[in-house]
Amino acid sequence: MAAAAQEVYDEWEQNDSGVDEEFGEGGICDAIQQALMGILSSNVDGVELQDGGQEGDDHAYVIAHNDYEAYGVDIPPSRYETGGGYTWKKVENVHFEPRDIQVFEIPLDDLT
């Protein structure tokens, strides 16, 4: 998962004004989420995947769940970007490690 996130990060090219051709002034958490989902869907059987995030929270992560348990899978955005709202700047020279992947339990009742 760290390697998949690294590919997304390495392709993120902001100009001097902080604009990327694909992401504009925004960050890359949605693209990292999709990369993590791709790895999980290819390697983990018996789980459903959905978008994670809360109302008013501009960060995206993965929720992996079955009928019995649910977990969030994420790399915190502070690891690779700074900013807020829809304006983010790349943290330079980031190299993701497996320890950057956070897995946390989510109550099944919280899923919609």
Number of C-alpha atoms within 10 A of each C-alpha: 20 18 15 17 23 17 13 16 24 12 10 16 15 17 10 7 8 14 18 17 10 12 16 16 18 21 27 23 22 17 16 25 24 18 21 22 22 14 15 18 15 8 8 10 8 9 15 14 17 16 15 17 14 9 6 7 9 14 20 22 23 24 24 24 19 12 9 7 13 21 19 19 22 22 24 15 18 10 13 20 20 13 13 13 11 12 14 21 19 21 13 10 9 13 14 19 12 10 8 14 16 12 14 11 13 15 10 14 8 7 11 5
